[in-house]
Amino acid sequence: MAVRMEYGTVNPSAQKTSGSPGWSVRADGTGRYLIIFEPAFSSVVSVVATQIYPNDLSSGGGNTKDNAVVVGADNNEAKVKTGNNDGDATNRWFSFIAIGS
């Protein structure tokens, strides 16, 4: 069984800014993003995501409570939620890796 990996970076406007070709993304509410795998994986994928904030290398960085959470994933899609340091859903940059077969 061959291993497949999809990866990428998404901006706060739910636009793909870099990554592999086998996925697209759309907003699913404030701070929520739906990553669609095209074509679908043959099994449920493992997904990790992290928030990029404020996406400025000269910055001291955001609060460590700024975060991205993988809400769920299956072989067709994954949902990621990003939030601010108060835990409120907020549109933010994030990157992810999805691995499966």
Residue, then its C-alpha position, 0 to 999 in steps of 0.5 A: m500500500a502506497v503512502r500519500m501525503e498532502y500538505g499546505t498553507v492557508n491564509p485567513s481568507a481561506q486561500k491556498t497559498s502553497g502546498s501539494p496539488g491534491w487538495s482545495v480549501r473553503a471557509d466553513g465559518t469564522g475560524r473554520y476551514l474545510i480541506i477537501f482532498e482531490p482525489a479522496f484518500s482510500s482510508v481515513v487520514s492522519v492530519v496535523a495542523t498548526q497556526i502561523y501567527p502573525n506570519d511575520l518573521s520580524s515579529g516576536g510572535g503571538n500568544t502561545k494560546d493562539n492555536a489551530v485544532v483539527v476538528g475531524a478528518d476522514n478520507n475525503e476532507a479535514k476540518v481545522k479551526t483556528g483561534n485567538n489567545d482568548g479561545d475565540a474562533t478567528n480567521r488565521w494563517f495555518s499549515f497542515i500535513a495529511i498522510g494516508s493511503 
